[in-house]
Amino acid sequence: MDQLVAIVNTLTATDLLDILFVALLFYGASFLFRGTQAVVLLRGIVIVVLVLIVVAGIFQLRALSWMLTNGLAVFAVAIPVIFQPELRRGLEQIGRGSTLFRRTSPLGVRDEIIHQIVRACEKLSDRRHGALIVLQKNGQLDDYIRTGTEIDSSVKADLLLTIFWPKTELHDGAVIVDYRGRIASAAAVLPLTASRNLPNPKMGMRHRAALGISEVSDAICIVVSEETGRVAIMHNGRMIPRLDPERLRTVLSALYGDSDSPRTTLRSWLRDRIDNLTQQLQESRT
């Protein structure tokens, strides 16, 4: 404690500015991993390291302390290798300028999207037409959008029914609705899940792809089974099966509705904080 007090007393304005700058760098880096499965991996690594540090300090384990001290350099080298896809995607976003200036869909648009998707899924389920619809949230899906056919259209039930009609060229793949609330592409290729603990061992390729995209991003994926006509939602690597139209609407409203509109960009986060401070200043003056 005395050492901590001594360190605090020796801090200068330059030191505080340096600490603030480093904190902002870590905060900015967190946007590269937000909404991806890498967050879970990073959280697990941090928890394991902290537990080992506490155990080594309490029981005075010299070998473990030496391993942790010398392992930090190895871990720093391993980070770019472990998180290479996230780092590459984040640097591409910075290069395109999309990290700070990306916008989300306006209020009211998401409720209309949910309404159109529920209408389409109800008819697709009755007709036993398979479907795969991805709703983008915070994570970037540009790599997967580019694998499909560009559409750039508003979300309409009739359009979804046409795309997933078995006789069309675009039915075999995913429809991706981007952050603007528009259909970005159809017949997109999604990554298959690598998990061996599947909710259902007999899951087909469409369900495996839906589960796969939910594992590598925070996207919401709606699946209509071609064999049974059942509707399911995949989110964060989990499956919500056997959804009727009313329950589908409820789940989508909770996961994707306007009440859950995300603060996805640093610009929107700063704007919200400035607005709150301005409002507090005005209230204090009055």
N, C-alpha and C positions, 0 to 999 in steps of 0.2 A: 504493500500500500504506500509506503514511504517513497519507493522508487517511482510509483505512478504519479504521486503528488509532485515529486521533483521534476518529472518529465513535463507535466502540465505547466509548471511554473516557468520552465525554460522555453515554452512555445512562443514564437513570434508571429507577427501578421503574415509573413511569408510562409511559415510552416503551416498555418491554418489554410492559407490559399492553396498550398500544395496538397494538403489532405482533401480539401474540397474538390480540387481538380481530379485527383485519383478516384474519389468517390463517384464523381460524374462519369468518369471513364467506365467504371464497373457498372454503373446504372445504364449507360448507353449500350454496353456489351450485353446486358440482360435482354435487350430487345432482339438480339440475334437469335436467342434461344426460346423466347416466349412463344407459347403455342405449339411447341414441338415436343417429341418424346425425349429430347435431350435434357429437358428440365428435370424429369424424373431421375435420369441417370446422374446428372450433376448433383441433385439433392442427396441421392444415395451416397455419392463419393464424399460429400461434405460431412454427412452424418457419421460415416465410418471413420474419417480422419479425426473429427472432433472427439469421438468416443475413445479412439486410441491415444490421443493426446491427454485426455483426462485420466485414463487408466495408467499411462506411463508416469504422469505427474504424481498421482496418489500413491502408487506402489514403488516409485523410484526405480523403474525398470530401465536400466541403462541401455541395454541392447535395443529395446523398442524405441527409446528416445533417439538413439543414434540412427536407427533405420528411418524414423520419421524426418529427422533433420536432413539427412542425405537424400531422402526420397522426394523432397519438395522440388529439387532441381529436375529429377527425372519426370515428375508429374507435370512440371511446366513444359517440358519438351513433348510429353504425351498428349497434352490438351489439343494442339492443332491436329493431331492424328485422329483422336477420338471424336472430336466435334468438327471434322473437316467439312461435311455437307452443310452444317449450320453456318460456319464461318464463311464459306464460299457464297452461300445464299445471302448472308447479311452484307458482305462486301459488294455483291452485285446490286443490292437494293440501294446502298449508299451511292454507288456509281451512277445509278439511274435517278437518284434523288427521290426515291419513293418511300424512304424510311420516315422522313420528317413530314412529308406533305401528302401522305395517303389519306383519303377521305373515306368515311363509312357511308352506308346508304341512309337517306333521309328518314326522318320519323314517318311512320305510316306505311313506308314501302315494305318493310319486313312483314307486317301483318297481311298485306295483300299477297306477298310471295307465299306465305304459309297457307293462305286460303286457296290459292291456285294449285299448290302442290297437293294439298289434301284432296281437292276435287279430282286431280289427275290420278293420284294413287288409288282412290276409291274405284274409279273406272278401270284402271290397269289391273287391280286386284280381281275385279269381277270377270275381266276378260282373260285372266291368267297370262298377261304380258309382262315379262320381266323388265325391271327398270332399276337404274342406279343414278341417284341424284346427290350431288355433293354441294353443300352450302359452306362457302368460305367464311371464316371468322377472322382471327388475328393472324394466323399463319399464312405464309406465302405458298401459293399453289401454281405459280407461273410455269414451273417445269412440267407439271401435269397438264395444264391448260394447252400448252404448245403441242402436246401429243395428239390432240383431237382436231376436229374441224371447227374453225372459228364461226361463231354464230352472232354474238353481240346483239341480243334481243331481250326484250322484257320477258319476264316469266309468265307464261300463259298455259293454262291447263290443256287447251287444244294443241298447242305447239308440242308440249311434252308427250301427249298421246300420239301425235304424228311421228315424233322422233323415235319412240319406243315401239312403234308398230313393227311386227316381226319382218315385214316385207321391205322395210326401208334399209338403206345402207348404213345409217347411223345408230341403229338400235343396239348394236353389240358394243357397248362401252358406257362411259359415264358422262352425264351432263353436269357441268360445273357451273354453279352460280357464284360469281365473284363478289367482292366486297361492295361493289356498286349496286348489287341487287339485280344484275342482268346475267343472262345466260352467256357465258364467255365462250364455251365450246361444247361440242357433243362428240361422242365416240372417243372420249379421252381414255388413256390407259393409266390405270392406277397400280400402285405396288401391292403385291399379295402379302398377307400377314405371314410373319415368320414364327408366330407363336404356335406351340404344340398343344397348349391347353385351350382348345377351341370350345366355345359354348355348345357346339354340335359337331361331332366328328364327320358328319355327312354333309357339311356345308359345301355348297358349290363355289365355283370360281367368282361369281358375282358377289357373294357374301364375303368370301376371303379378301377380295379387293376392297370392299367397303370397310372391313375390319382393318386392313392394312393402312389405308389412308387415315383412319382415325387414330392409328398408333403413331404415325410420324407427324401429325399435325393436330390442331384443335378443331378441324372441320367436322361438320355434322353430315352424316351420310344416310340417306333413306334408300332402302332396298325393297323391291317388290319381287317375291319369288315367282319364277315362271312355272314351277311345278305345283305349288300349293296356293299361290295367290296371296300369301301372308305378307304383311308389311312389317318391317323392322327398322330400327334406327341404330346406327353405330356411332359411338362418341367416346373419345378418350380410351379406345381399346376395349370398350364394353358394348354389349348388345342388349337392346331393349326389344324383345320379340313380340309378335302377335298383337299388333296395334290395330284397333278399329279406327274409323275416321275421327271419332270424337277424341279418343285417347291420343291419336297421332297429332291432332291439333294442339292438345294440351302440352304434350312433350315438346313439340316444336316451339310453342310459345315460351316455354320455360328456358329452352336452350338457345333459341335464335330470335325471339320476339324483341320488340322495341324496348321492353322493360329491361332487357339484358344487353343493350347496346354497349359495345366495348369501347374503352379508351385505348385505342390501338397505337397512337402515335405520340411521340414526344411533344409535338406541336400542340395537339389537343390537350395533353396533360398540363402543359405550361399555361395554355389559355384558360383552362378551368381554374388553376391555382390563382392566376392573376385576377380573374373575375371574382373569386371568393374573397381575395384580399381587398379588392376595390369595394365590394359590398360591405365588408366589415369596417373599413375606414369611413364609409358614408354613414353607417349606423352609429359609429362611435361619435361622429361629429354632430349628429342629430340628437 
